[in-house]
Amino acid sequence: MNMTVESLGEQVRCARRAQLLTQAQLAARAGVGRRFVLDIEAGHPRAELAKSLQVLSALGLGLDISASPVTVIDTKSGPVAFRAVSLPSGRPIFAPSRLWSLDAEHATASVTLPRGVYWSGGVSAFDLADQNDRELAYRILLTEGTPAVIVSFVDGDRLDRMWDTTLFPPAVRQAWWPAVSEWRHHTTAAAA
């Protein structure tokens, strides 16, 4: 892929929006001025590299040319960017830029996971209102799910509440932790 200042600006804008950040919030997080964020998103060709790297770092992005493309999925609580993360086996999992909310009906529904996600056979029906069923379903979804499937079944608040006690694989836990941490930060700030 040929990186241009315009494509870099587009990636910064998409990642910022997916994380529900304003340009001013991103600027504060990156330690740069709001005008700089505006310039980089606009593809301004004279943006300083050091400041550009600060902005990318603040969004959890880098200039790794072998990085997986970002998949953006629209949810009721806004867009979520997913990036592929390779497990030690080489198989990818998908990590979100942030968590999202499902309405109560969907978050506690009885569901059947798609065959491509729950491929080991047996009963693929789960009652998401039941804590044990939800924990098993979420372990399967975070390990095997595609972005579109994950956003259909996983609820940010319920994932947060079970995060500390559920045995997710270490690579899944590491990949998802930034989104869970950000969720906790925002819900704590909103409650204050």
N, CA and C atoms as an extended XYZ file, in Angstrom:
576
Properties=species:S:1:pos:R:3:atomname:S:1:resname:S:1:resid:I:1 pbc="F F F"
N         0.834       -1.171        0.000 N   MET     1
C         0.000        0.000        0.000 CA  MET     1
C         0.878        1.234        0.000 C   MET     1
N         0.591        2.190       -0.879 N   ASN     2
C         1.324        3.448       -0.901 CA  ASN     2
C         0.702        4.402        0.092 C   ASN     2
N         1.499        4.823        1.085 N   MET     3
C         1.011        5.755        2.095 CA  MET     3
C         1.168        7.167        1.562 C   MET     3
N         0.101        7.927        1.604 N   THR     4
C         0.139        9.331        1.228 CA  THR     4
C        -0.272       10.147        2.444 C   THR     4
N         0.001       11.455        2.403 N   VAL     5
C        -0.425       12.294        3.525 CA  VAL     5
C        -1.950       12.291        3.625 C   VAL     5
N        -2.615       12.157        2.485 N   GLU     6
C        -4.077       12.112        2.502 CA  GLU     6
C        -4.588       10.828        3.149 C   GLU     6
N        -3.970        9.680        2.808 N   SER     7
C        -4.425        8.415        3.399 CA  SER     7
C        -4.089        8.357        4.887 C   SER     7
N        -2.943        8.936        5.282 N   LEU     8
C        -2.604        9.010        6.699 CA  LEU     8
C        -3.646        9.863        7.428 C   LEU     8
N        -4.000       10.994        6.845 N   GLY     9
C        -5.014       11.858        7.444 CA  GLY     9
C        -6.350       11.159        7.588 C   GLY     9
N        -6.728       10.388        6.567 N   GLU    10
C        -7.984        9.644        6.611 CA  GLU    10
C        -7.959        8.591        7.714 C   GLU    10
N        -6.826        7.889        7.883 N   GLN    11
C        -6.727        6.880        8.941 CA  GLN    11
C        -6.809        7.526       10.318 C   GLN    11
N        -6.158        8.673       10.487 N   VAL    12
C        -6.223        9.384       11.768 CA  VAL    12
C        -7.663        9.806       12.051 C   VAL    12
N        -8.338       10.375       11.065 N   ARG    13
C        -9.718       10.822       11.238 CA  ARG    13
C       -10.631        9.645       11.586 C   ARG    13
N       -10.504        8.531       10.869 N   CYS    14
C       -11.343        7.352       11.135 CA  CYS    14
C       -11.090        6.800       12.541 C   CYS    14
N        -9.819        6.697       12.921 N   ALA    15
C        -9.491        6.169       14.252 CA  ALA    15
C        -9.996        7.103       15.346 C   ALA    15
N        -9.863        8.417       15.141 N   ARG    16
C       -10.344        9.383       16.134 CA  ARG    16
C       -11.851        9.264       16.298 C   ARG    16
N       -12.575        9.190       15.186 N   ARG    17
C       -14.033        9.084       15.249 CA  ARG    17
C       -14.473        7.765       15.875 C   ARG    17
N       -13.772        6.688       15.536 N   ALA    18
C       -14.117        5.381       16.096 CA  ALA    18
C       -13.927        5.365       17.607 C   ALA    18
N       -12.991        6.176       18.103 N   GLN    19
C       -12.756        6.254       19.541 CA  GLN    19
C       -13.580        7.367       20.188 C   GLN    19
N       -14.482        7.966       19.408 N   LEU    20
C       -15.386        9.021       19.874 CA  LEU    20
C       -14.640       10.199       20.491 C   LEU    20
N       -13.523       10.576       19.859 N   LEU    21
C       -12.726       11.710       20.331 CA  LEU    21
C       -12.979       12.919       19.443 C   LEU    21
N       -13.014       14.093       20.050 N   THR    22
C       -13.018       15.320       19.267 CA  THR    22
C       -11.587       15.617       18.864 C   THR    22
N       -11.414       16.541       17.932 N   GLN    23
C       -10.055       16.932       17.562 CA  GLN    23
C        -9.329       17.532       18.765 C   GLN    23
N       -10.024       18.291       19.582 N   ALA    24
C        -9.409       18.889       20.774 CA  ALA    24
C        -8.994       17.812       21.779 C   ALA    24
N        -9.815       16.784       21.961 N   GLN    25
C        -9.466       15.706       22.889 CA  GLN    25
C        -8.257       14.930       22.401 C   GLN    25
N        -8.213       14.643       21.095 N   LEU    26
C        -7.053       13.951       20.540 CA  LEU    26
C        -5.801       14.801       20.694 C   LEU    26
N        -5.913       16.099       20.430 N   ALA    27
C        -4.764       16.997       20.571 CA  ALA    27
C        -4.239       16.981       21.999 C   ALA    27
N        -5.130       17.032       22.974 N   ALA    28
C        -4.706       17.005       24.380 CA  ALA    28
C        -4.044       15.677       24.722 C   ALA    28
N        -4.610       14.570       24.237 N   ARG    29
C        -4.045       13.240       24.502 CA  ARG    29
C        -2.659       13.102       23.883 C   ARG    29
N        -2.469       13.688       22.691 N   ALA    30
C        -1.198       13.559       21.966 CA  ALA    30
C        -0.172       14.615       22.370 C   ALA    30
N        -0.622       15.660       23.072 N   GLY    31
C         0.302       16.722       23.465 CA  GLY    31
C         0.647       17.654       22.313 C   GLY    31
N        -0.309       17.853       21.410 N   VAL    32
C        -0.118       18.763       20.274 CA  VAL    32
C        -1.297       19.739       20.253 C   VAL    32
N        -1.216       20.749       19.417 N   GLY    33
C        -2.319       21.698       19.294 CA  GLY    33
C        -3.436       21.150       18.437 C   GLY    33
N        -4.654       21.659       18.662 N   ARG    34
C        -5.812       21.230       17.875 CA  ARG    34
C        -5.593       21.521       16.396 C   ARG    34
N        -4.961       22.642       16.085 N   ARG    35
C        -4.705       23.002       14.686 CA  ARG    35
C        -3.862       21.919       13.998 C   ARG    35
N        -2.919       21.324       14.743 N   PHE    36
C        -2.088       20.276       14.154 CA  PHE    36
C        -2.939       19.061       13.791 C   PHE    36
N        -3.849       18.674       14.681 N   VAL    37
C        -4.740       17.543       14.392 CA  VAL    37
C        -5.573       17.853       13.149 C   VAL    37
N        -6.086       19.072       13.072 N   LEU    38
C        -6.857       19.499       11.910 CA  LEU    38
C        -6.011       19.370       10.628 C   LEU    38
N        -4.747       19.827       10.693 N   ASP    39
C        -3.856       19.753        9.525 CA  ASP    39
C        -3.548       18.321        9.116 C   ASP    39
N        -3.262       17.461       10.089 N   ILE    40
C        -2.905       16.079        9.738 CA  ILE    40
C        -4.113       15.362        9.128 C   ILE    40
N        -5.318       15.593        9.686 N   GLU    41
C        -6.520       14.969        9.128 CA  GLU    41
C        -6.819       15.482        7.723 C   GLU    41
N        -6.447       16.712        7.455 N   ALA    42
C        -6.675       17.299        6.131 CA  ALA    42
C        -5.604       16.871        5.131 C   ALA    42
N        -4.597       16.119        5.594 N   GLY    43
C        -3.533       15.673        4.692 CA  GLY    43
C        -2.554       16.773        4.343 C   GLY    43
N        -2.360       17.702        5.266 N   HIS    44
C        -1.422       18.809        5.032 CA  HIS    44
C        -0.020       18.228        4.843 C   HIS    44
N         0.645       18.523        3.725 N   PRO    45
C         1.919       17.885        3.400 CA  PRO    45
C         3.101       18.324        4.267 C   PRO    45
N         2.971       19.374        5.051 N   ARG    46
C         4.110       19.852        5.824 CA  ARG    46
C         3.991       19.533        7.315 C   ARG    46
N         3.114       18.627        7.673 N   ALA    47
C         2.965       18.250        9.077 CA  ALA    47
C         4.267       17.618        9.579 C   ALA    47
N         4.718       18.027       10.758 N   GLU    48
C         5.966       17.515       11.316 CA  GLU    48
C         5.841       16.033       11.655 C   GLU    48
N         6.874       15.281       11.304 N   LEU    49
C         6.852       13.841       11.540 CA  LEU    49
C         6.763       13.518       13.031 C   LEU    49
N         7.544       14.177       13.863 N   ALA    50
C         7.541       13.877       15.301 CA  ALA    50
C         6.146       14.082       15.890 C   ALA    50
N         5.501       15.195       15.538 N   LYS    51
C         4.149       15.443       16.052 CA  LYS    51
C         3.155       14.443       15.456 C   LYS    51
N         3.338       14.096       14.196 N   SER    52
C         2.457       13.111       13.567 CA  SER    52
C         2.539       11.786       14.305 C   SER    52
N         3.751       11.378       14.682 N   LEU    53
C         3.927       10.130       15.422 CA  LEU    53
C         3.277       10.212       16.799 C   LEU    53
N         3.299       11.383       17.443 N   GLN    54
C         2.630       11.559       18.728 CA  GLN    54
C         1.122       11.343       18.574 C   GLN    54
N         0.552       11.884       17.503 N   VAL    55
C        -0.886       11.737       17.259 CA  VAL    55
C        -1.210       10.267       17.005 C   VAL    55
N        -0.416        9.610       16.176 N   LEU    56
C        -0.657        8.190       15.897 CA  LEU    56
C        -0.569        7.371       17.178 C   LEU    56
N         0.439        7.643       17.994 N   SER    57
C         0.613        6.920       19.241 CA  SER    57
C        -0.579        7.124       20.172 C   SER    57
N        -1.083        8.346       20.224 N   ALA    58
C        -2.235        8.641       21.081 CA  ALA    58
C        -3.474        7.864       20.652 C   ALA    58
N        -3.538        7.474       19.388 N   LEU    59
C        -4.675        6.696       18.874 CA  LEU    59
C        -4.410        5.193       18.881 C   LEU    59
N        -3.206        4.811       19.326 N   GLY    60
C        -2.855        3.396       19.298 CA  GLY    60
C        -2.481        2.927       17.910 C   GLY    60
N        -2.104        3.850       17.032 N   LEU    61
C        -1.710        3.527       15.665 CA  LEU    61
C        -0.199        3.650       15.523 C   LEU    61
N         0.334        3.091       14.473 N   GLY    62
C         1.754        3.209       14.167 CA  GLY    62
C         1.963        3.251       12.675 C   GLY    62
N         3.192        3.353       12.270 N   LEU    63
C         3.528        3.383       10.846 CA  LEU    63
C         4.084        2.042       10.390 C   LEU    63
N         3.507        0.975       10.868 N   ASP    64
C         3.921       -0.363       10.481 CA  ASP    64
C         3.265       -0.689        9.150 C   ASP    64
N         4.058       -0.756        8.075 N   ILE    65
C         3.477       -0.968        6.751 CA  ILE    65
C         2.883       -2.358        6.590 C   ILE    65
N         3.225       -3.259        7.508 N   SER    66
C         2.632       -4.589        7.432 CA  SER    66
C         1.402       -4.714        8.332 C   SER    66
N         0.973       -3.602        8.923 N   ALA    67
C        -0.179       -3.639        9.824 CA  ALA    67
C        -1.445       -4.055        9.074 C   ALA    67
N        -2.291       -4.749        9.777 N   SER    68
C        -3.552       -5.172        9.202 CA  SER    68
C        -4.448       -3.969        8.985 C   SER    68
N        -5.277       -4.008        7.961 N   PRO    69
C        -6.214       -2.904        7.772 CA  PRO    69
C        -7.227       -2.867        8.907 C   PRO    69
N        -7.769       -1.714        9.099 N   VAL    70
C        -8.781       -1.507       10.129 CA  VAL    70
C       -10.151       -1.748        9.506 C   VAL    70
N       -10.991       -2.465       10.222 N   THR    71
C       -12.374       -2.674        9.814 CA  THR    71
C       -13.247       -1.852       10.739 C   THR    71
N       -14.022       -0.944       10.188 N   VAL    72
C       -14.899       -0.101       11.000 CA  VAL    72
C       -16.324       -0.630       10.883 C   VAL    72
N       -16.930       -0.888       12.047 N   ILE    73
C       -18.294       -1.393       12.119 CA  ILE    73
C       -19.137       -0.347       12.839 C   ILE    73
N       -20.268        0.015       12.245 N   ASP    74
C       -21.180        0.954       12.896 CA  ASP    74
C       -22.009        0.220       13.934 C   ASP    74
N       -22.078        0.803       15.133 N   THR    75
C       -22.928        0.278       16.194 CA  THR    75
C       -23.898        1.388       16.592 C   THR    75
N       -24.876        1.067       17.413 N   LYS    76
C       -25.827        2.079       17.860 CA  LYS    76
C       -25.147        3.177       18.660 C   LYS    76
N       -24.006        2.849       19.288 N   SER    77
C       -23.283        3.859       20.064 CA  SER    77
C       -22.111        4.446       19.283 C   SER    77
N       -22.126        4.282       17.953 N   GLY    78
C       -21.104        4.892       17.101 CA  GLY    78
C       -20.182        3.864       16.469 C   GLY    78
N       -19.291        4.322       15.579 N   PRO    79
C       -18.397        3.393       14.876 CA  PRO    79
C       -17.325        2.817       15.797 C   PRO    79
N       -16.955        1.574       15.527 N   VAL    80
C       -15.893        0.886       16.266 CA  VAL    80
C       -14.896        0.351       15.240 C   VAL    80
N       -13.633        0.685       15.429 N   ALA    81
C       -12.572        0.201       14.537 CA  ALA    81
C       -11.980       -1.078       15.118 C   ALA    81
N       -11.871       -2.107       14.308 N   PHE    82
C       -11.251       -3.366       14.708 CA  PHE    82
C        -9.958       -3.554       13.925 C   PHE    82
N        -8.926       -4.035       14.598 N   ARG    83
C        -7.686       -4.387       13.912 CA  ARG    83
C        -7.408       -5.864       14.185 C   ARG    83
N        -6.824       -6.516       13.204 N   ALA    84
C        -6.470       -7.922       13.367 CA  ALA    84
C        -5.178       -8.016       14.175 C   ALA    84
N        -5.171       -8.929       15.143 N   VAL    85
C        -4.001       -9.191       15.977 CA  VAL    85
C        -3.683      -10.668       15.815 C   VAL    85
N        -2.443      -10.977       15.467 N   SER    86
C        -2.070      -12.378       15.277 CA  SER    86
C        -1.775      -13.050       16.606 C   SER    86
N        -2.388      -14.210       16.800 N   LEU    87
C        -2.082      -15.041       17.957 CA  LEU    87
C        -0.742      -15.723       17.722 C   LEU    87
N        -0.121      -16.288       18.759 N   PRO    88
C         1.139      -17.015       18.560 CA  PRO    88
C         1.032      -18.103       17.488 C   PRO    88
N        -0.167      -18.658       17.304 N   SER    89
C        -0.374      -19.686       16.283 CA  SER    89
C        -0.408      -19.094       14.873 C   SER    89
N        -0.493      -17.753       14.794 N   GLY    90
C        -0.601      -17.088       13.498 CA  GLY    90
C        -2.027      -16.763       13.109 C   GLY    90
N        -2.996      -17.344       13.815 N   ARG    91
C        -4.403      -17.086       13.547 CA  ARG    91
C        -4.774      -15.720       14.098 C   ARG    91
N        -5.586      -14.945       13.368 N   PRO    92
C        -5.934      -13.612       13.861 CA  PRO    92
C        -7.145      -13.617       14.796 C   PRO    92
N        -7.139      -12.659       15.704 N   ILE    93
C        -8.328      -12.282       16.453 CA  ILE    93
C        -8.536      -10.805       16.145 C   ILE    93
N        -9.681      -10.276       16.492 N   PHE    94
C        -9.990       -8.886       16.173 CA  PHE    94
C       -10.171       -8.089       17.459 C   PHE    94
N        -9.394       -7.009       17.589 N   ALA    95
C        -9.432       -6.166       18.776 CA  ALA    95
C       -10.068       -4.823       18.435 C   ALA    95
N       -11.033       -4.378       19.258 N   PRO    96
C       -11.719       -3.118       18.970 CA  PRO    96
C       -10.978       -1.916       19.524 C   PRO    96
N       -11.251       -0.762       18.938 N   SER    97
C       -10.689        0.489       19.433 CA  SER    97
C       -11.400        0.930       20.706 C   SER    97
N       -12.637        0.503       20.866 N   ARG    98
C       -13.438        0.857       22.043 CA  ARG    98
C       -14.578       -0.145       22.160 C   ARG    98
N       -15.234       -0.133       23.319 N   LEU    99
C       -16.406       -0.989       23.514 CA  LEU    99
C       -17.667       -0.228       23.135 C   LEU    99
N       -18.782       -0.894       23.078 N   TRP   100
C       -20.061       -0.348       22.638 CA  TRP   100
C       -21.157       -0.943       23.505 C   TRP   100
N       -22.341       -0.397       23.380 N   SER   101
C       -23.495       -0.887       24.138 CA  SER   101
C       -24.506       -1.538       23.216 C   SER   101
N       -25.117       -2.596       23.702 N   LEU   102
C       -26.280       -3.189       23.047 CA  LEU   102
C       -27.497       -2.806       23.865 C   LEU   102
N       -28.663       -2.777       23.227 N   ASP   103
C       -29.864       -2.544       24.020 CA  ASP   103
C       -30.095       -3.779       24.891 C   ASP   103
N       -30.818       -3.599       25.986 N   ALA   104
C       -31.000       -4.666       26.974 CA  ALA   104
C       -31.577       -5.935       26.356 C   ALA   104
N       -32.468       -5.781       25.406 N   GLU   105
C       -33.088       -6.959       24.778 CA  GLU   105
C       -32.037       -7.822       24.063 C   GLU   105
N       -31.150       -7.195       23.314 N   HIS   106
C       -30.121       -7.954       22.597 CA  HIS   106
C       -29.025       -8.448       23.532 C   HIS   106
N       -28.699       -7.670       24.555 N   ALA   107
C       -27.621       -8.028       25.473 CA  ALA   107
C       -27.971       -9.234       26.339 C   ALA   107
N       -29.266       -9.504       26.500 N   THR   108
C       -29.698      -10.620       27.356 CA  THR   108
C       -30.513      -11.657       26.593 C   THR   108
N       -30.423      -11.651       25.288 N   ALA   109
C       -31.214      -12.554       24.452 CA  ALA   109
C       -30.674      -13.988       24.494 C   ALA   109
N       -31.518      -14.917       24.092 N   SER   110
C       -31.069      -16.281       23.813 CA  SER   110
C       -30.633      -16.272       22.357 C   SER   110
N       -29.389      -16.669       22.101 N   VAL   111
C       -28.823      -16.543       20.758 CA  VAL   111
C       -28.196      -17.854       20.308 C   VAL   111
N       -28.082      -17.974       19.015 N   THR   112
C       -27.350      -19.082       18.409 CA  THR   112
C       -26.167      -18.467       17.674 C   THR   112
N       -24.963      -18.861       18.072 N   LEU   113
C       -23.771      -18.321       17.426 CA  LEU   113
C       -23.613      -18.923       16.036 C   LEU   113
N       -23.145      -18.133       15.083 N   PRO   114
C       -22.939      -18.645       13.720 CA  PRO   114
C       -21.949      -19.811       13.702 C   PRO   114
N       -22.166      -20.723       12.773 N   ARG   115
C       -21.309      -21.919       12.657 CA  ARG   115
C       -19.844      -21.561       12.462 C   ARG   115
N       -19.552      -20.493       11.750 N   GLY   116
C       -18.160      -20.087       11.537 CA  GLY   116
C       -17.473      -19.624       12.808 C   GLY   116
N       -18.253      -19.285       13.828 N   VAL   117
C       -17.700      -18.855       15.114 CA  VAL   117
C       -17.659      -20.024       16.088 C   VAL   117
N       -18.744      -20.752       16.159 N   TYR   118
C       -18.832      -21.899       17.064 CA  TYR   118
C       -18.777      -23.158       16.212 C   TYR   118
N       -17.584      -23.526       15.830 N   TRP   119
C       -17.389      -24.597       14.857 CA  TRP   119
C       -17.090      -25.945       15.488 C   TRP   119
N       -16.967      -26.012       16.816 N   SER   120
C       -16.559      -27.265       17.446 CA  SER   120
C       -17.701      -28.268       17.605 C   SER   120
N       -18.888      -27.890       17.202 N   GLY   121
C       -20.019      -28.809       17.290 CA  GLY   121
C       -20.750      -28.663       18.608 C   GLY   121
N       -21.777      -29.441       18.779 N   GLY   122
C       -22.563      -29.351       20.004 CA  GLY   122
C       -23.592      -28.239       19.899 C   GLY   122
N       -24.203      -27.941       21.016 N   VAL   123
C       -25.242      -26.923       21.060 CA  VAL   123
C       -24.591      -25.550       20.962 C   VAL   123
N       -25.046      -24.757       19.997 N   SER   124
C       -24.467      -23.424       19.801 CA  SER   124
C       -25.391      -22.328       20.301 C   SER   124
N       -26.388      -22.708       21.123 N   ALA   125
C       -27.330      -21.739       21.677 CA  ALA   125
C       -26.870      -21.312       23.063 C   ALA   125
N       -26.966      -20.010       23.316 N   PHE   126
C       -26.532      -19.450       24.590 CA  PHE   126
C       -27.567      -18.453       25.076 C   PHE   126
N       -27.822      -18.477       26.385 N   ASP   127
C       -28.714      -17.502       27.013 CA  ASP   127
C       -27.821      -16.413       27.599 C   ASP   127
N       -27.763      -15.258       26.938 N   LEU   128
C       -26.869      -14.190       27.377 CA  LEU   128
C       -27.313      -13.548       28.688 C   LEU   128
N       -28.520      -13.852       29.170 N   ALA   129
C       -28.954      -13.381       30.479 CA  ALA   129
C       -28.336      -14.221       31.597 C   ALA   129
N       -27.913      -15.439       31.253 N   ASP   130
C       -27.287      -16.345       32.215 CA  ASP   130
C       -25.776      -16.092       32.238 C   ASP   130
N       -25.229      -15.809       33.409 N   GLN   131
C       -23.811      -15.448       33.516 CA  GLN   131
C       -22.888      -16.526       32.950 C   GLN   131
N       -23.134      -17.791       33.259 N   ASN   132
C       -22.262      -18.861       32.769 CA  ASN   132
C       -22.320      -18.985       31.247 C   ASN   132
N       -23.525      -18.939       30.688 N   ASP   133
C       -23.671      -18.990       29.232 CA  ASP   133
C       -22.988      -17.787       28.578 C   ASP   133
N       -23.198      -16.601       29.174 N   ARG   134
C       -22.608      -15.386       28.605 CA  ARG   134
C       -21.076      -15.460       28.631 C   ARG   134
N       -20.504      -15.934       29.732 N   GLU   135
C       -19.042      -16.046       29.810 CA  GLU   135
C       -18.502      -16.973       28.733 C   GLU   135
N       -19.143      -18.111       28.531 N   LEU   136
C       -18.691      -19.046       27.499 CA  LEU   136
C       -18.862      -18.437       26.110 C   LEU   136
N       -20.015      -17.825       25.865 N   ALA   137
C       -20.260      -17.206       24.557 CA  ALA   137
C       -19.241      -16.096       24.282 C   ALA   137
N       -18.966      -15.249       25.269 N   TYR   138
C       -18.015      -14.154       25.074 CA  TYR   138
C       -16.599      -14.683       24.836 C   TYR   138
N       -16.199      -15.756       25.541 N   ARG   139
C       -14.867      -16.345       25.286 CA  ARG   139
C       -14.772      -16.820       23.840 C   ARG   139
N       -15.824      -17.453       23.358 N   ILE   140
C       -15.852      -17.931       21.970 CA  ILE   140
C       -15.837      -16.745       21.008 C   ILE   140
N       -16.674      -15.752       21.260 N   LEU   141
C       -16.778      -14.607       20.356 CA  LEU   141
C       -15.478      -13.819       20.271 C   LEU   141
N       -14.834      -13.543       21.404 N   LEU   142
C       -13.604      -12.755       21.393 CA  LEU   142
C       -12.449      -13.518       20.748 C   LEU   142
N       -12.517      -14.843       20.776 N   THR   143
C       -11.449      -15.666       20.204 CA  THR   143
C       -11.707      -16.032       18.747 C   THR   143
N       -12.962      -16.249       18.378 N   GLU   144
C       -13.293      -16.765       17.050 CA  GLU   144
C       -14.088      -15.806       16.168 C   GLU   144
N       -14.670      -14.758       16.762 N   GLY   145
C       -15.603      -13.911       16.029 CA  GLY   145
C       -14.964      -12.928       15.069 C   GLY   145
N       -15.716      -12.590       14.038 N   THR   146
C       -15.347      -11.505       13.133 CA  THR   146
C       -15.924      -10.210       13.720 C   THR   146
N       -15.421       -9.046       13.305 N   PRO   147
C       -15.958       -7.801       13.861 CA  PRO   147
C       -17.479       -7.693       13.791 C   PRO   147
N       -18.071       -8.030       12.654 N   ALA   148
C       -19.528       -7.905       12.513 CA  ALA   148
C       -20.274       -8.822       13.476 C   ALA   148
N       -19.774      -10.012       13.698 N   VAL   149
C       -20.416      -10.949       14.627 CA  VAL   149
C       -20.216      -10.468       16.066 C   VAL   149
N       -19.008      -10.022       16.392 N   ILE   150
C       -18.719       -9.587       17.759 CA  ILE   150
C       -19.653       -8.457       18.179 C   ILE   150
N       -19.818       -7.435       17.323 N   VAL   151
C       -20.661       -6.295       17.721 CA  VAL   151
C       -22.132       -6.678       17.826 C   VAL   151
N       -22.530       -7.796       17.245 N   SER   152
C       -23.920       -8.241       17.320 CA  SER   152
C       -24.257       -8.882       18.662 C   SER   152
N       -23.254       -9.448       19.352 N   PHE   153
C       -23.534      -10.236       20.547 CA  PHE   153
C       -22.890       -9.712       21.830 C   PHE   153
N       -21.780       -8.984       21.730 N   VAL   154
C       -21.036       -8.556       22.920 CA  VAL   154
C       -21.484       -7.157       23.342 C   VAL   154
N       -21.753       -6.991       24.626 N   ASP   155
C       -22.145       -5.705       25.207 CA  ASP   155
C       -21.002       -5.212       26.095 C   ASP   155
N       -20.590       -3.959       25.916 N   GLY   156
C       -19.459       -3.400       26.644 CA  GLY   156
C       -19.605       -3.457       28.147 C   GLY   156
N       -20.767       -3.086       28.672 N   ASP   157
C       -20.961       -3.074       30.114 CA  ASP   157
C       -20.877       -4.480       30.692 C   ASP   157
N       -21.489       -5.440       30.033 N   ARG   158
C       -21.450       -6.820       30.533 CA  ARG   158
C       -20.044       -7.409       30.421 C   ARG   158
N       -19.333       -7.089       29.357 N   LEU   159
C       -17.951       -7.552       29.226 CA  LEU   159
C       -17.091       -6.945       30.335 C   LEU   159
N       -17.262       -5.666       30.601 N   ASP   160
C       -16.505       -5.002       31.654 CA  ASP   160
C       -16.755       -5.672       33.013 C   ASP   160
N       -18.019       -5.963       33.318 N   ARG   161
C       -18.354       -6.552       34.622 CA  ARG   161
C       -17.769       -7.954       34.807 C   ARG   161
N       -17.561       -8.684       33.718 N   MET   162
C       -17.029      -10.036       33.851 CA  MET   162
C       -15.529      -10.126       33.529 C   MET   162
N       -14.929       -9.009       33.125 N   TRP   163
C       -13.542       -9.000       32.648 CA  TRP   163
C       -12.557       -9.558       33.670 C   TRP   163
N       -12.686       -9.151       34.921 N   ASP   164
C       -11.701       -9.528       35.935 CA  ASP   164
C       -11.827      -10.974       36.399 C   ASP   164
N       -12.948      -11.619       36.143 N   THR   165
C       -13.166      -12.979       36.658 CA  THR   165
C       -13.265      -14.049       35.569 C   THR   165
N       -13.340      -13.637       34.318 N   THR   166
C       -13.486      -14.602       33.224 CA  THR   166
C       -12.119      -14.978       32.671 C   THR   166
N       -11.939      -16.251       32.384 N   LEU   167
C       -10.654      -16.741       31.887 CA  LEU   167
C       -10.579      -16.612       30.364 C   LEU   167
N       -10.216      -15.417       29.909 N   PHE   168
C        -9.960      -15.213       28.493 CA  PHE   168
C        -8.515      -15.631       28.210 C   PHE   168
N        -8.234      -16.133       27.010 N   PRO   169
C        -6.844      -16.442       26.665 CA  PRO   169
C        -5.966      -15.189       26.813 C   PRO   169
N        -4.716      -15.347       27.239 N   PRO   170
C        -3.841      -14.188       27.468 CA  PRO   170
C        -3.735      -13.235       26.271 C   PRO   170
N        -3.639      -13.773       25.058 N   ALA   171
C        -3.521      -12.907       23.878 CA  ALA   171
C        -4.798      -12.105       23.654 C   ALA   171
N        -5.951      -12.699       23.927 N   VAL   172
C        -7.222      -11.997       23.812 CA  VAL   172
C        -7.285      -10.906       24.875 C   VAL   172
N        -6.914      -11.247       26.091 N   ARG   173
C        -6.929      -10.283       27.193 CA  ARG   173
C        -6.032       -9.084       26.869 C   ARG   173
N        -4.850       -9.347       26.353 N   GLN   174
C        -3.917       -8.264       26.015 CA  GLN   174
C        -4.462       -7.396       24.880 C   GLN   174
N        -5.030       -8.011       23.857 N   ALA   175
C        -5.537       -7.262       22.706 CA  ALA   175
C        -6.764       -6.417       23.061 C   ALA   175
N        -7.616       -6.915       23.926 N   TRP   176
C        -8.860       -6.222       24.278 CA  TRP   176
C        -8.711       -5.256       25.449 C   TRP   176
N        -7.635       -5.372       26.237 N   TRP   177
C        -7.501       -4.559       27.434 CA  TRP   177
C        -7.585       -3.047       27.165 C   TRP   177
N        -6.948       -2.484       26.135 N   PRO   178
C        -7.073       -1.034       25.928 CA  PRO   178
C        -8.531       -0.572       25.795 C   PRO   178
N        -9.360       -1.338       25.109 N   ALA   179
C       -10.770       -0.965       24.944 CA  ALA   179
C       -11.529       -1.088       26.266 C   ALA   179
N       -11.251       -2.146       27.025 N   VAL   180
C       -11.906       -2.317       28.326 CA  VAL   180
C       -11.474       -1.203       29.274 C   VAL   180
N       -10.191       -0.901       29.284 N   SER   181
C        -9.659        0.159       30.145 CA  SER   181
C       -10.276        1.506       29.815 C   SER   181
N       -10.384        1.812       28.525 N   GLU   182
C       -10.998        3.069       28.086 CA  GLU   182
C       -12.469        3.121       28.506 C   GLU   182
N       -13.182        2.005       28.379 N   TRP   183
C       -14.587        1.921       28.798 CA  TRP   183
C       -14.709        2.235       30.290 C   TRP   183
N       -13.835        1.611       31.081 N   ARG   184
C       -13.866        1.847       32.527 CA  ARG   184
C       -13.586        3.310       32.849 C   ARG   184
N       -12.649        3.905       32.143 N   HIS   185
C       -12.314        5.306       32.371 CA  HIS   185
C       -13.532        6.196       32.082 C   HIS   185
N       -14.188        5.942       30.947 N   HIS   186
C       -15.340        6.762       30.571 CA  HIS   186
C       -16.541        6.543       31.488 C   HIS   186
N       -16.799        5.295       31.899 N   THR   187
C       -17.948        5.055       32.766 CA  THR   187
C       -17.686        5.602       34.161 C   THR   187
N       -16.446        5.569       34.632 N   THR   188
C       -16.112        6.153       35.927 CA  THR   188
C       -16.256        7.668       35.877 C   THR   188
N       -15.780        8.274       34.791 N   ALA   189
C       -15.888        9.727       34.643 CA  ALA   189
C       -17.343       10.160       34.522 C   ALA   189
N       -18.158        9.367       33.819 N   ALA   190
C       -19.576        9.714       33.648 CA  ALA   190
C       -20.338        9.600       34.961 C   ALA   190
N       -19.934        8.649       35.810 N   ALA   191
C       -20.602        8.435       37.091 CA  ALA   191
C       -20.238        9.509       38.118 C   ALA   191
N       -19.094       10.145       37.915 N   ALA   192
C       -18.629       11.151       38.890 CA  ALA   192
C       -19.380       12.459       38.793 C   ALA   192
